[in-house]
Amino acid sequence: MKINRGVIAVIAVLIILAPLGYSVLSAVVGPGGQQAEPFLEKPENASKCVRDTTYMRFHHMDYLRELRNDAVRRGIRGEVGLFSCRECHTSRERFCNQCHEAVNLNLNCFRCHYYP
């Protein structure tokens, strides 16, 4: 029995692409449909953040790093700092940790800064 080379090639391609197909299918159909977004504390006593929500969601680490560099390296201390965040976002567990744990990120801010 002679096996056609084309059949062997098709089987090899299917074996190679099977994990990719499974990944795509599980992402679309996945357990429970859509994954829930991490719960983040919504401050009751604040009318608005120092920047808009979308900016803070994706760029807060850059903003905080910039504030840190101003304070530590340039000696410029402005109105906004980690303490300002704590005034509205009172719980580190319900705000910072929720999102950072969801994306598997370890925080190093609180080695030095107290955030009850």
CORRA-V726921 format. One record per helix or strand of 3 or more residues. SS is the DSSP state (h for helix, s for strand). FROM is the first residue (numbers start at 0). TO is the last residue. If there is no record, write none. Layout:
{{SS/FROM/TO} {SS/FROM/TO}}
This chain:
{{h/4/28} {h/52/72} {h/81/87} {h/95/101} {h/108/110}}
